[in-house]
Amino acid sequence: MSDTTKPLSLNVPEPGCRPGDTPDFSDFEIPRAGEVLRPPVDVAADDIRDMAFSIVRVLNKEGQAVGEWAGAMTPDELRTGLRHMLTLRAFDKRMLMAQRQGKTSFYMQHLGEEAISCAFARALRPGDMNFPTYRQAGLLVAVDYPMLTMMNQIYSNADDPLHGRQLPIMYTSKEHGFFSISGNLGTQFVQSVGWAMASAISGDTKIAAGWIGDGSTAESDFHAAMVFASTYKAPVVLNIVNNQWAISTFQGIARGGVGTFAARGHGFGIPSLRVDGNDYLAVHAVAKWAAERARLGLGPTLIEYVTYRAGGHSSSDDPSAYRSGEEASAWPLGDPIERLKQHLITIGEWSDERHTQAEAEIMDGVIATQKQAESVGTLGDGKAPSPRDMFEGVYETMPPHLIRQRQQAGY
């Protein structure tokens, strides 16, 4: 008979590897590329429950695209995708360096996660709306949003379209389907569902895409969004980027008792699946499938992208304090850029020489754009937005008390 007089205790999940430990991903089950079948677009959620526990993969170890999810992209489209990822990585490198040099106060990079946003963007249509977190700048890069404008926003200079009123990297562009980033994570999931519902109510054809990280799925906004999306069959693609780490806690803290984040969709009756987030072809194929479901009025799809945050959470973070320094290199799904590069070489559409040349050309372009942005101004140097701007855009019509405050400030 069990002893019911013992003091109660709680379970505190622990990551498998801490600083100084040897990374071990031996218990991470990775299906073979092409093994997960592509279901009909109108499949019922109950008929693909197992997909929430497997991983859709297209690229195998030899760089070949295999299985039913393959074949949707031309070599030209793949080369364009590779350039987008190379651009985002070069952009990250220069902007993180600029932060270290004191030219901006803050930066967040996408190292190891470039395929997710860059490939997803190519699955949408003009007018569709993303509700991103701060690690989906590839959504802008892949639709040719001006990099100069992104840099001006990071530097909060006089040409910053947001006039210094947003934290660096919190971009916004309605024209490019990129809703304003919020530092309060989780809010964008609810907003994406509401926007999708409004699109349907108005009889429009545009869909929405919500983005959230593994850590933020523990927020109540995640569950509220899932309820409304499932109840009203909102035309929305709900994306969970599982990069294994929140700010400093591993994904097991937020995942709770379920085996995967995608499995959370089961309780809401939402078709849910996992995809290799470091496989550009797999991300694009699954995104196209989910977007088609939304356009056909078949409701939401929940996608978990399995990836790894190779860098720090932000420029303010030191990941060596909570994880092994060798963990990123041991990550079994590899590097998204190297994998797409190898695929293009395998099919005879790329080469090491062309790759080296492309990297150099892209970096030269990024540096030239950076010099142009810095000629306007950086943090504490050059032209800055007018303090008058802080009073604008708060209300549609400025109320008397703000007018008085602006006058008192001398503007």
N, C-alpha and C positions, 0 to 999 in steps of 0.2 A: 504494500500500500504506500502511495507517495506521501511525502511529508508536506502538508499544506501550511505548516507554521514557519517555513523558511522565508527569509526576507525576499521581497520581489526584486527583480532585476530587469534591465533593458538590454536589448541587442544593439551594439554599435558596430555597423559594418566597417571592415578594414580593407584597404586595397591590398592586392597581393604583393606589392613591391613598394618599398620606401627608399629614401636616399641611402645609398651605400649597398643596397641589395642588387642582386642580378635579376634583370627583368625575365619573367617567365610567362609566355603566352600559350603554353602548351594546352591549356584547357579551353582556349578560344577556338571554337569549331568553325572552320571555314569550308563551305561546300565547294566542289569543283566548279570552275567557270562553265556556264552553260547548263548546269545541272538543274537549276530552278526553272520550271516551265513558265511560259507566258500565258496567263489565263485570258479568256475573252474579256473585252472591255466592260461588258455588262454583267460580269460575274457577281454572285451574291457574296456578301461578307463571310457567311458561314462556310462557304466552299473553299476559301483560301486562308483559313485560320492558321494553317501550318506555315504560311509565308511570313508570319510575324516572328517566326523562330529560326528561319533560314536567312540566306543573304543572296540577293540577285547579283550575279557576277557575269561579265562578258569576256574580259581579257584574261587569258590564261598565262602561265609562267613563260611560255614561249612567245608571248606578244601577239597571239592570234585571237581574233574575235569569234567566239563560238556560242552556239545555242540560239534559242528562239528570240532572245532579246537583241541579238546582233543584226547588223545589216541596215540600220536605219539612217546612217550618215555616210556621206560621200567623202573621199579623201580630201577634197577642198574644204569641206566643213570641219573635218578633223584637224587639218592644218590651222584653220582659223581658231579652233578651240585651243590648240596648243599655244598659239601666239597670245591668246587671251590670258591663259594661265601664266605664261612667261612674263607678260606685262604686269599682272597683279603681283607676282613675286618680286619683280624688279622695283615696282612702286613701293611695296612694303619695305624692301631693303633700304631704299633712299629715305623714306619718311621716318623709319625707326632711327636711322642715323641722324636725321634732322632733329628728332626729339632729344636724342642724347647730346646734341650740340646746343640745345637750348633754343632752337628755332620755333618750337611749338611745345605746348605743355603736356601733350598726351598723344599716344598712338596705340592702335591695336592691329596686329598683323594676322595674316590668314595662312601662315606657313603649314603646309600639309593638307589644307582644306580647299585648295583652289578649284578643284574639279566640281565641287558641289554647286556653288553659285554660278560659275562660268557655264557649266553644262545646262543647268536648270533654266537660265535666262534664254537659251536658244530653243526651249520648248514652249515658250509663251508667245503670244501675239501682241502687237501694239495695242495699247489700251488696257491690257491686263494689269493688275496692280499687286506688287509685292509689299508685304509688311515685314520688313527685315529686322534682324538684330544687327549689332555692330560688326559682324564678321561675314557679311555678304556683299562686300564691295564689288565682287565679281559680277553681280547682277548689273552694275553700272558699266564696268569695263566691257562686258560682252555685248552691250548695246550702244557702244561708242559714245558714252557720256564723256564730255571733255575732261581730260585728266588735269588740265590747268585749273579748271573750276574746283575739282576735288582738292587740289593742293592749296588753292586760295582759301578754301574753307578750313583746312587743317591749320594754316598759318593765321587765320582770323585777320587777314589784312583788308585793305580798303576795297578789294575786289571780291571779297567773300560774299556770296549771294545771300548768306544768312546774317551778314553784318555783325559777326562775332557773338551772336546770341545763342549759339549751340556749341556744345563741347566738340573739340576736333574729332573728325571722322563720323560725325552724326549728320550725314548728308540727307538731302531731300530733293526729289525731282518728279513732279507729277507727270511731266511729259515723257519721262523714261520709265514710268511704272514703278516708282520707288518712293513709298510713303516715308514720311519723316521718322528717322530713328529715334527711339526713346531709350534713355538710360535705365528706365524702370522696366526690367525684362519681364515678359509675359503679357504685357498689355497688347502687343501687336497680334497675338493669337486671337484675342477677342475681337479686335478691330478688323482683322481680315475676314472673319466670319460675318460680322455686321455689314462690311462693304459688299461681300458676295451676296448677302441676302438683299441688300438694296439694289444691286444690279439685277437680280432676278425679279424683284418687285416692279422695277421700272421697265421690264421687258427688254433689257439690254443683252448683249452677247458676250460681255467681258467677264472673266473669272478673276478670282483673287488667290493669292498664295500667302499663307502665314508661315512665319519662321520662329523657331524657339530652340534653345539649347537644352542639353540633357539636364542641367541643374535647374533650369526654370520650369521644367515640367512638374516640379514640386509646388509651384505657385498655384493659387486657386484660379487664376485667370485661365490656365491651361484647361482645367476641368469645365469651367463655364463655357469656354469656346467649344469644347467637345460636345457638350449637351446641346447647344444651339445648332451646331453644324449637323449633328445626327438627327435631331428632331425635325428640322426644316429642310434637310437634304440640300444644304447650301452648296453652291458651285465653287468650292474652294479646295485647294491642295494644302494640306497641313503637314509641314515639314519639321521634323525633329533632327537637329544636328548633334549626334552623339559623338563628341570628340574625346570622350573618356574622362574629362576633367571639367568641373565648374571652376570657380575662381581658385580654389585650393582644395576642394573636396572631390573625391573620385565619383564616378557615375553611379556606384552602388548606393550612395546616400540618397539620391533623388529617385532612383529606380524603385526602391522599396522591395516588396515581396514578389513582384512579377519578374519573369525571366528576361524580358526585353522591354524596351520602351514601346515598340510597336504593339506589343500585346495589350497595352492599355486601351487600344482602340476596340478590342473585343467587347468590353463592357458597355460600349456605346453603339455597337452594331455597325461600326465603320470599317470598311475594307482596309486592312493594314498590312504593310510589308516592309522588309528591310532591304537595303541596297548597299553595295560596296561603295562608300563615299569617295574612294580613291581611284575609282574606275570611271573615267569620263563617259565612256559609251554606255555603261550601265545606268549612271545617273540620268543621262539624257533620255534613254529609252523608257525608264520608269516614270520620269517626269512627263513625257509625252503621253504615256498611257493614262496617267492620273488626270492630266489636263483634258484629255478627250472625254473621260468619264464626266468631268465637271461640265463640259460644254454640251454633253448629251442629256443633261438633267439627271444624271445618276447619283449625284450627291458628292460628299467629301471623300477623300482618300487620305489616310495617314501614312507618311513615309518616314522611316528612321534611316538616316544616313550614318553608316558605321565608319568612323574616321578617327584621326588622332590629331590633337593640337600639339604640333611639334615645337612651337614657341611658347613664350609666356602668355598668361592670360591677357596682359596688357604691358605697356611700357613701365607700369608701376609694380609689376609682379616679378618675383624670382622663383621660378618653378623648382630650382634645386632644393628649396626648403621643404618640399613635400613629395617629390617624386625622384626616381633614379635618373641620373644624367644620361644613362644608356637606353632609357625606355623608348625614346623616339626612334632611334636607329633599329631597335629590335621589333618595332611594330610590324606585324606580319603582312599587312596589306600594302606595304611599300609606299613609294612617292608617286602622286598622281601625274606629275609632269614626266617623270622617267618612264612610267608605264605607257602613257600615250605616245611618247617619243619612240619607245621600243616597238609599239604596234605599227606605227607609220613606217619605220625602218623595215619591219618584217614583211609588210605588203609592198615594199619597193617604192614608197611615196615620200621618203625622207632619208636623211643620212646624218652621221655624226658631224660632218663638215657643215652641212646646212643648219644644223641645230646650233653649233657654236657661233656661226655667223648671225643667226636670228637672235640669239641671246645678246650678242654685242650690239646689234642694231637697235634692239628694244631698249637696252640699258642706255645707249646714247640718246635715244629719244626721250626717255624718262628724265635723264640729267638735264637735257636742254629745256624741257618743260619746267623742271624744278628751278632752274636759273631764272626763267621768265617769271615764275611766281614770286621768287625771292627778290626780284627787282622791284616788285610792288611793295613787299613788306613781309616781315616775319614777326614772331612774338617779341615785342619790345624794340623792334627796329623797322624803320620805314613807315609807310602810310598805313594807318589803322582806320577802322570804321569810325564814323562820328558818334560821340556819346549820345547825340540826339536820337540815334537809331534805337536805343534801348526803350524809348517811349512809343515807338511805332509798332503796329501789328499786334498790340495787346487786345484792342477792341476794334471792331469795324469802324466805329466813330469814337474818337478819343474823348473820354469824359472830362469834365472840368478839373477834377483833382489831378489828373495826369498832365493836363495843360499847365496847371500851376506849378507842378513839380518840374516840368521841362523848363519853364521860364525861370524858376528859382535856380536851376542848374546852369542857366545862361544860354539856353538853346530855344 
